[in-house]
Amino acid sequence: MLTVVEPARELPVLRQVDVLVVGGGPAGFIAATAAARQGTQTLLVERYGCLGGLATGGLVLYMDCIADKEQHRVIGGLPWEVMERLDRRGGLAKDAPLRLHVDSELLQVVVDEVCLESGAGLLFHAWAAGALVEEDRLTGVIIESKSGRQAILARVTVDATGDGDIAAFSGAPYDVGHQCIGLNLKVGGADRERYQAFQRDDPDRARALRDEVRALGGFPLGLGSTPYSNTGVYWVNILGLSNWGQPGRGEGDVHSYFAGELSAIDVEHLTHVQIELRRRILLSLDFYRERVPGFEQVQLLAFASQIGTRESRRIAGEQTITQDDVSSGRTFDDAIGRAGISYDPIGSYQVPYGSLVPQRIDGLLVSGRCISTDHWTMQAARLIPPAMMTGQAAGTAAAMAVAKGVSPRQVDVAALQQRLVADGVIL
Ligand SMILES: Cc1cc2nc3c(=O)[nH]c(=O)nc-3n(C[C@H](O)[C@H](O)[C@H](O)COP(=O)(O)OP(=O)(O)OC[C@H]3O[C@@H](n4cnc5c(N)ncnc54)[C@H](O)[C@@H]3O)c2cc1C
């Protein structure tokens, strides 16, 4: 590969903080709030102009696995507080008491408020592009923005980029997994009752039409609730592409369903997928408008502004959560939370603190989609409520590490658990 040498240069230090959270998605906005609520000077850096990550910019609006199979809520604390607050603003659609769909725009506003009230600082439109590491200790990150290249120094950094960018830049070990990359959308003018009646009354024809749209290179479309579904507005979850030219299989167990080969951390793959998905979504909407009852008047309202990455880096932690751990109902002495799982009879599983603590690198915690799991477990751990739950633990632990002057690896786990439980977390 052709390379060039980038000359060394001095960078201005934009901020020096106690806790830096990189990435303002479900894991990141919760982590920043949790750290700031401990009275710790905290800054949240986000590459786009809003918080929420895939739950806002990605139009991924269903809060999956907030409950176990019996519909007992297993996620509390800050994530639940945000849901209640959003509900009071009219920003939740409920298919059942714990089947929640968020409004992508109101969530942005609620989360701005929650973060700012906690005292966390926000820096938007800033892309973390490098790590500052001294003897295996992360001391800060390099950001790129319209203001140029700058450094932010931090005593503890929480990597909430979803892709584990900061951990990878720091030299922490990781695996890379692949799943279909999607692009969600919002539509108007849909008649969901008519569509559901068609699916119920003529399942063979409904299946044949799904096969037909796949054969054309498009995607089967479903209609997810919004708080204003009574006006015909729904969100659509797109499975997406599994490889350069092929839609995902969308069949078999949950792992074959989402299986893919494209890399969500390869800029050329991302560019190709972005263009192809837009083209194929329009093709799918045209097909549905013409052929599928309930879609006759459907209109595209918006593509998600953020591409739909399901899996990329899984950082190797002090503890990796495996399929065996989950299926056997293993409990952990260092548990920091619990989450639901739909594809294992166990119904819910514990997440250990060790899965947030990267091997080798100090001064760093990970949260959200990139925590340490095997590929099987990732399918559940990547969901939005579990990502938020790990964010609360990472932010709280980061603040405690700063307060005690220790590295996150040395945090007193019993004290962390006590704090989390006092803050509403369900272990
Ligand atoms: C198509 C699709 C459908 C899905 N369906 C569901 C569903 O129905 N229910 C469910 O619960 N989950 C679903 N998921 C999974 C879920 O949306 C994500 O796994 C979850 O949002 C992960 O949260 P996160 O905070 O780890 O990452 P993200 O939501 O990806 O947030 C990461 C944030 O970090 C920012 N960032 C990234 N890199 C940098 C950087 N270098 N510098 C600065 N900022 C950066 C991003 O802009 C983003 O705001 C779906 C995912 C996809 C792709």
The ligand as an SDF file (V2000), in Angstrom:
LIG
                    3D

 53 58  0  0  0  0  0  0  0  0999 V2000
  -30.4960   -1.1740   11.1610 C   0  0  0  0  0  0  0  0  0  0  0  0
  -30.4290   -1.4020   12.6430 C   0  0  0  0  0  0  0  0  0  0  0  0
  -31.5500   -1.7820   13.3430 C   0  0  0  0  0  0  0  0  0  0  0  0
  -31.4980   -1.9590   14.7210 C   0  0  0  0  0  0  0  0  0  0  0  0
  -32.6480   -2.2800   15.3960 N   0  0  0  0  0  0  0  0  0  0  0  0
  -32.6450   -2.2140   16.7590 C   0  0  0  0  0  0  0  0  0  0  0  0
  -33.8740   -2.2700   17.4580 C   0  0  0  0  0  0  0  0  0  0  0  0
  -34.9490   -2.4170   16.8730 O   0  0  0  0  0  0  0  0  0  0  0  0
  -33.8320   -2.1430   18.8180 N   0  0  0  0  0  0  0  0  0  0  0  0
  -32.6570   -1.9670   19.5050 C   0  0  0  0  0  0  0  0  0  0  0  0
  -32.6990   -1.8460   20.7530 O   0  0  0  0  0  0  0  0  0  0  0  0
  -31.4760   -1.9160   18.8450 N   0  0  0  0  0  0  0  0  0  0  0  0
  -31.4420   -2.0150   17.4950 C   0  0  0  0  0  0  0  0  0  0  0  0
  -30.2700   -1.8930   16.8210 N   0  0  0  0  0  0  0  0  0  0  0  0
  -28.9760   -1.8040   17.5760 C   0  0  0  0  0  0  0  0  0  0  0  0
  -28.7030   -0.4270   18.1690 C   0  0  0  0  0  0  0  0  0  0  0  0
  -29.2730    0.6220   17.4240 O   0  0  0  0  0  0  0  0  0  0  0  0
  -27.2070   -0.1130   18.3290 C   0  0  0  0  0  0  0  0  0  0  0  0
  -26.4420   -1.2450   18.4830 O   0  0  0  0  0  0  0  0  0  0  0  0
  -27.0470    0.8460   19.5070 C   0  0  0  0  0  0  0  0  0  0  0  0
  -27.5130    2.1190   19.0940 O   0  0  0  0  0  0  0  0  0  0  0  0
  -25.6140    0.9130   19.9960 C   0  0  0  0  0  0  0  0  0  0  0  0
  -25.4550    2.0320   20.8450 O   0  0  0  0  0  0  0  0  0  0  0  0
  -24.0140    2.7010   21.0080 P   0  0  0  0  0  0  0  0  0  0  0  0
  -24.1840    3.8910   21.8780 O   0  0  0  0  0  0  0  0  0  0  0  0
  -23.0320    1.6600   21.3890 O   0  0  0  0  0  0  0  0  0  0  0  0
  -23.6170    3.1380   19.5110 O   0  0  0  0  0  0  0  0  0  0  0  0
  -24.2890    4.1640   18.4930 P   0  0  0  0  0  0  0  0  0  0  0  0
  -25.7510    4.2260   18.6230 O   0  0  0  0  0  0  0  0  0  0  0  0
  -23.7250    3.8060   17.1540 O   0  0  0  0  0  0  0  0  0  0  0  0
  -23.6850    5.5640   18.9530 O   0  0  0  0  0  0  0  0  0  0  0  0
  -22.3230    5.8640   18.7830 C   0  0  0  0  0  0  0  0  0  0  0  0
  -22.1590    7.3760   18.7580 C   0  0  0  0  0  0  0  0  0  0  0  0
  -20.7770    7.6910   18.6790 O   0  0  0  0  0  0  0  0  0  0  0  0
  -20.5420    8.6470   17.6460 C   0  0  0  0  0  0  0  0  0  0  0  0
  -19.1920    8.3940   17.1560 N   0  0  0  0  0  0  0  0  0  0  0  0
  -18.7540    7.2700   16.5410 C   0  0  0  0  0  0  0  0  0  0  0  0
  -17.4520    7.3670   16.2560 N   0  0  0  0  0  0  0  0  0  0  0  0
  -17.0580    8.5900   16.6870 C   0  0  0  0  0  0  0  0  0  0  0  0
  -15.8120    9.2510   16.6770 C   0  0  0  0  0  0  0  0  0  0  0  0
  -14.7080    8.6730   16.1740 N   0  0  0  0  0  0  0  0  0  0  0  0
  -15.7470   10.5030   17.2090 N   0  0  0  0  0  0  0  0  0  0  0  0
  -16.8620   11.1030   17.7200 C   0  0  0  0  0  0  0  0  0  0  0  0
  -18.0730   10.4880   17.7600 N   0  0  0  0  0  0  0  0  0  0  0  0
  -18.1670    9.2480   17.2530 C   0  0  0  0  0  0  0  0  0  0  0  0
  -21.6390    8.3710   16.6340 C   0  0  0  0  0  0  0  0  0  0  0  0
  -21.8880    9.4760   15.8130 O   0  0  0  0  0  0  0  0  0  0  0  0
  -22.8170    8.0130   17.5520 C   0  0  0  0  0  0  0  0  0  0  0  0
  -23.5390    9.1420   17.9480 O   0  0  0  0  0  0  0  0  0  0  0  0
  -30.2780   -1.7560   15.4220 C   0  0  0  0  0  0  0  0  0  0  0  0
  -29.1380   -1.3950   14.7150 C   0  0  0  0  0  0  0  0  0  0  0  0
  -29.2030   -1.2250   13.3470 C   0  0  0  0  0  0  0  0  0  0  0  0
  -27.9690   -0.8230   12.6330 C   0  0  0  0  0  0  0  0  0  0  0  0
  1  2  1  0
  2  3  1  0
  2 52  2  0
  3  4  2  0
  4  5  1  0
  4 50  1  0
  5  6  2  0
  6  7  1  0
  6 13  1  0
  7  8  2  0
  7  9  1  0
  9 10  1  0
 10 11  2  0
 10 12  1  0
 12 13  2  0
 13 14  1  0
 14 15  1  0
 14 50  1  0
 15 16  1  0
 16 17  1  0
 16 18  1  0
 18 19  1  0
 18 20  1  0
 20 21  1  0
 20 22  1  0
 22 23  1  0
 23 24  1  0
 24 25  2  0
 24 26  1  0
 24 27  1  0
 27 28  1  0
 28 29  2  0
 28 30  1  0
 28 31  1  0
 31 32  1  0
 32 33  1  0
 33 34  1  0
 33 48  1  0
 34 35  1  0
 35 36  1  0
 35 46  1  0
 36 37  1  0
 36 45  1  0
 37 38  2  0
 38 39  1  0
 39 40  1  0
 39 45  2  0
 40 41  1  0
 40 42  2  0
 42 43  1  0
 43 44  2  0
 44 45  1  0
 46 47  1  0
 46 48  1  0
 48 49  1  0
 50 51  2  0
 51 52  1  0
 52 53  1  0
M  END
$$$$
